[in-house]
Amino acid sequence: MSFNIFVSYSTDDISEVEKLKLQLEGTPIKLFIAEYSISPGENLTGKIIRAIKECDLFVVLWSKRAESSGWVSQEIGHANALSKHILPLVLSKEAPPPGFIKNLKYLPVHQDPERALNKAREIIMAAYDRKQKLLQEQKERDSLALLGLGAFLLWAFNK
């Protein structure tokens, strides 16, 4: 099972993105990081819109630099419009989260980076576990439905 995360960030904050990426190494989590997920010549807008649509979790690294990025604001707006679960990581106390996410509880990376990134990993892995549990429950329901159908068909043909 895959669990997809879209990471929204300013390219000037790529070192912070790397720290998040390291936190999730060795897990089944798939990160969409435009810097690495889009090849030269590919349609940026199309790939980004598709990745946001397909993501299970939208993580935004918010900073002064992200505040000045038109891309980050558009990505947040798109994720919000799709009712995606958004996890804000605030990198700078000088940049309060913007309108679409200002009412969300955020992780203050600027206060204690290691603690905030560990907490982000916990939140992400809990979301992954919830998805995995839901998929397993659906699989069990589907199996029971097939068993019931099989039993009914056996009964019907033996009548």
Secondary structure as GFF3:
##gff-version 3
##sequence-region A 1 159
A	DSSP	beta_strand	3	8	.	.	.	ID=ss1
A	DSSP	three_ten_helix	11	13	.	.	.	ID=ss2
A	DSSP	alpha_helix	14	23	.	.	.	ID=ss3
A	DSSP	beta_strand	29	32	.	.	.	ID=ss4
A	DSSP	alpha_helix	34	37	.	.	.	ID=ss5
A	DSSP	alpha_helix	44	54	.	.	.	ID=ss6
A	DSSP	beta_strand	57	62	.	.	.	ID=ss7
A	DSSP	alpha_helix	64	67	.	.	.	ID=ss8
A	DSSP	alpha_helix	70	81	.	.	.	ID=ss9
A	DSSP	beta_strand	86	90	.	.	.	ID=ss10
A	DSSP	three_ten_helix	99	101	.	.	.	ID=ss11
A	DSSP	beta_strand	107	108	.	.	.	ID=ss12
A	DSSP	alpha_helix	113	157	.	.	.	ID=ss13
###
